Amino acid sequence: MSKKIGVIGSGFIAEGLAKLLHDNPKYTLTKVLTRTKIDDRVEYFMPEYLTNELEELIESSDLIVESSGDTIYAADTINRIFEAGIPVVTMNAEFQATVGSYFVDKGLLTEAEGDQPGVLAMLHEEVTTMGFKPLVYGNIKGFLNHTPTLEDMKYWGNRSGISLDMVTSFTDGTKVQMEQTLVANGLGATIAQDDLLGPAYDDTLTGGIELAKTAKEIGEPISDYLISPKLKPGVFIAAEINDNQHAALRYYKMGEGPYYVLERPYHLCHFEILRTIDRVLNGGGVLLNNSANPTISTTTIAKRDLKAGESIKKGIGSFDVRGIAVKIKEHPNHVPIGLMANAVLKRDVPAGAELTFDDIEIPETLALKAWREIEKRALS
């Protein structure tokens, strides 16, 4: 009997997944929850799957995939789904890195393979099984501009077929910072510095080894990234292994050691979610979550001078703020960028400064409550 799978989100990734589920006889696509007006979605591949009712999605599904990219909305929907006893697979690093930790003991919640965090978790399982000891969990970023223009982002969004806020969060670095926050927390790593290192290298071997040296100096594995327009958009792990394996690895053309770089030179987003769905349905459990006790967060940094009384509708992908990875204990009272929604500035904040909860007013939400509990544990 095919398993009934529901989807939250109707954007690029979520629609791609819905098409795969529809075409695969192993699954039955039930409903796709969207916040958009259904009558306006004439371009959607099969509009009859769309619903605006969460309860309709829950009642028809054995498992639900959340891919809205929205922290506050995801917190509300996942909370209700867990009340119904249904497992959740996410492709939503924004939610996971902000408040996912609040939900780890409330139901089965896992990030999916496909985006870089899930692929790194899969690669982690593979390399540790072989005896490697990871030092660097590496993402690859092709381009970075902390303050892109609206004109450029509209051009690239239209060219790529993705939303304006998504392409902006990719470009200004917020996305990679949130992804590596999730990776650090979920795989037991730390960060080398605020905003990560992100060195420029055109090969993962050289760049990975340099980051591995930094991790050895710190004494802990690190989560970070390389920036290169030439590398494929995959992931890598730089690792060490017992000395008695060096000769074998030399024979297998892995280099002289003591550091080795194992890479996965692609990630295929919605295509790979199916593997995580199978993992959960077959009893394989969690691939990756943000852990019950995270140490890293993605704080909010002003891109421009912000004035008292200004409103920020959504922080992620905006032209007002961006996110950087930080250690929670070193940044008490910071505002995670995933919570920056419908925020009003209480006072001026200069460009480049970190926003704290003393600087803003935001609505009370479940996500905000969840963060307060997470921060309290982290600072205790």
N, C-alpha and C positions, 0 to 999 in steps of 0.2 A: 504494500500500500504506500502510495506517495505521501510525503510529509507536507503539511500545510505551512507555508512560509508567508509571513506578512512583512511589509517594508514600510519604514517611516522615512519620508523624503521623496521628492519627485524631481530632483535636479540631475545633473549629468551622471554621477556615480549611481545614485539610487535607481534611475531609469534604466541604466545599463544592466544593473543586477536584475531588475524586474523582467527585462527581456530574456535574460539567461534562464531565470526560474520558469518563465512561461514556456520556453522551448525545451526544457529538460524534463523527461517523463518521471524522474525520481522525485520531483517536487510538484506541489500544486501552489501556484501563486494565488493568494487569497485576496488581499486588499493592499492598496498603497495609500498611506495616510499623507495628506498634503494640507498645507495651510493656504494654498492658493485657491482661487475661485474655480471650481471644476468646469463650469460652462465656458471659461476662457481658455481651457487647456486643450484646444482642438489639435495641437501639434503632438500631444502625448500619444505614444504608440497604441495604447488601448485604453481610452478614457474611462471605460466601464469599470476598470479596476480601481479608480480613484475614489477616495472617500475623505470627508472632513471629520468623521466620527471615530475617535479612538476606541470606543467600546465595540464598534463593528469590527475593527481590526483585531482586537483582543479575542473576541468571541469566535473568530474564524481561524485562528492561527495556533500551531504547535510551537513555533519559534518566530521571533520577530527580529529583523535587522534594522538598526537605527542608524540613519545616515543623513541627519538634518544639518549637521555642522553648527548647531546652536546649543550652547551649554544649558541655558535656562529652560528652553523648551524640552530638551532631552531629559533633564532632571525630572520634570513633571511627568512626562510620558513613561519613562522607565520606572518611576516609582509606582505608577498605576499598573504597569505590566507585571511588576514583581508581586504586587498584591494579588494578582490573578495566577501567580505561580508559573509564569511562562519565561523560559530563558531568553536572553538578549545578546545578540552579536552586534557590535558597533563598528562602524568605520567613521569615527567621530573623535579624533584626538583632542579636539577642543573641549568636549565634554569630559573625556577621560582624564586629561591632564589638569582639569580644574576641580571637578567634584566627583570623579569616578570612585575615589577612595571611600566616599560615604556609602556607596552602594555595594561594596565587595562582599559584605556579609548579609545582604538582603535578597540575593538571588544569584543565578548563574549569569555573570556578566563578563564578556571577553571582547577585546579588540580583535578584528579580523586580519588575516593575511591580506595582502594587496597593497595597502599603503605602507610606507617605510617602517613604522613601528611594528606592525604585525609581521612583516617579512624579516625584520631583525630578530624578533622573538623566535620565528621558525628557524633562522640560521643559528641562533643561540642554541636551540635544542640539538641541532645537527652537530655543531662543532664541539660542544661539551660532551656529547656522546662519544666522540672520537678521542677525548682526553685533552683537548685544548682548554686553556684557561683564558677567557676573554679579558683584554685590557682596554679595548676601545670598541664601542658600539657606534658605527659611523654611518651617517647619512651623506648624500651627495647633492649639492645644490649647484645649479648651473649658472644662476645669475642673482644678484642682490642689489637692491637700491632702497635704502631706508625711507626715502621721501619721493616716491614716484608721483608723476602728475596724473591728474584725472584723464587728460587726453590720451596719454600713453596706455593707461589701464583700460580705458574703453576700447582702444584699438586691439590690445592683446586679448581682452575678454571676448570680443566679437570674433576674433580670428580663431580662438581656441574653443569657442562654444561653452564657456563657463562664466559664472556670474562675476560681476564687478568686484564684490567684496572678496571672493575667493582668489581671483587673480592678483588682487592687491595684497592679500595676506601672504601669498606665495612670494611676491616680489619684495616686500619690505622685510621679509624674514620671520614674521610672526608664526607662520605655519611650521617652519623647520624648528623654531624654538619650542613650540608646543609639542611637536612630535618627539623631540629629544628629551623634553621634560618627562613625557610618558615613558619613554625608553629607560631613562635613568631610574625612575621610581619602580617601574615594573621589573627590571632586570638587575636591580641591586647595584646600580652605579651612582656616581656623583658627577659634578661638572667641574671643569678646570677653573672657570671664572664666570662672572656674570656675563651674559650675552654670548657665552661659548667662545671658543677660539676661532673656528671656521677658517683654517689656513687655506691658502690657494696652492693647489697642486694638480697637475694634469695626469697623475697616475696614482692609483690607490695604494700601491706598494710603498712608494716613498712617503706619501702623506700619512698613510696608516702607521708606518714605523715611527715617524716623528711624533705622532699623537701617542703611540704606545710608550715612547720614552717619557713623555709628560705624565702619563698615568703611573708609570713606575716611580717617578719622583714624588707624586702625590701619595702613592701607596694604596690606591683604589682604582678600579675600572672607571672609565669616564664615558660619558655620552657626548658626542660632538658631531661635526660634519666637515667635509671638504668642499671648497668652492672651485668649480671648474666648468667652463662652457664646453669642454671637450669630452668629459667623462659621461658615460651613460647614467641615467637617473636611477641607480640602484642603491645598494647598501653594502657595507663590509664590516667585518670584525677583525681587528688586529689582536692577536693572541700569542701566548707563550705555551710551551709544553715541556714535559720532563726531558732532561738532557739526553736520555737514552733513546729518544726518538729522532734526534737531529739528523743522524746519518740516513735514516729512512726518508725523511722529508727532503733531504738533499737529493736523493735518488729520484724522488717524485717531482723534482724541479720546483720545489717550494722555496728555495733559497737557503742561505747559510744559517739563518736564525740569528739571535734567539727569538726574534719576533716574526710572526707569520701573518699574512693577510689573506683572509678567505672572503670572497666577494660573491654577491648575487647581482649581476649587472642589469637587472630590470625589476620593475614591480608593475603589476597590471591591474591594480585597484579592483574594480568590481568583478573581474574575471576570477580572482583568487578568493573572493569571499566564500564561494561554494565549498572550498576545502575546509574552512572554519565551521561552516554550517554542518558539514558532515562530521567533523571532529566532535562538536557538541552533541549532535543527535546520536552518535555512536558511543557516547560516554567518555570521550577523551578529555573533557573538562576545559579549564581556562587556558588559552594560549598566552594572553597578556592582559593585565589590568594595571591600574596605577598604584597598587599595593594598599594595604590598610593604613600604613604609616609612611606617607611620602615625605621626602626631605627637600624636593625641588618643586618650584612653582614657576609660572610664567607671568611676570609682573607687567604693569602698564607704564609705558614711557611716552611722554608728550612728544609728538613730531613737530609741533609748532607752539608758539606762545598761546596758551589757553586762558581765556578771560572768565572771571566770575560771572555766573548767569548763563553761560553757554551750555547747550545740550549736546550730548553725544548719543545718538540713537543706538549705534552698535560699534564697539571698539575694534573687533577683529575685522580687518579689511577696510578700515576707515582711513581718512587722510588727516586725522587728528592725533591718533596714538598708534603705537605698535607694541608688540610683546617681546620680552627677553627672559631667558631662563635665569633663575636666581635660587640661592639656598634660602629656604623659608626662615630658618633661624636668624639669618643675617638681614632679613628684610621684614621685620614685624610690621603689621598694619598695612602692608602693601595691598593694592587692588589687583587680583588676578584678572588678566585681560578678558578672560571668558565671562566675567561678571559685569563687564562694562557694557551695559545696555540700558537705554533710557536714563542715562546719568546726567546730572546737572552739577556744574562746577560751583562750589561754594566760595572759592577764592582763585586768584590768578595762579597759574602753574607755568613756569617758563619752559621753553623747548629743551628737551633732553632730560628733564626731571622726572623722577618716579612719582606716580600718583599714589596717595594713601587714602584710606577711608575718611580722613579728616578733610580731604579736598573735595569730596563729592557727596551727593545724595543720590541713592539708587533705591528702587522699590524693594520691599521685602518679598523675597521669593524662596522657594524650597532650596534652590541652588545657593543662595546667600546663606541660609541656615546651615546647609551642608558644609560650606566653606568655613564658617565659624567653628564648627566642630572639628574639622580637619586641622585648622590652624591651631586651635587650642591644644590638640594632642601633639602637634609638631613642636610647639613652643614649650611644652611642659618638661 
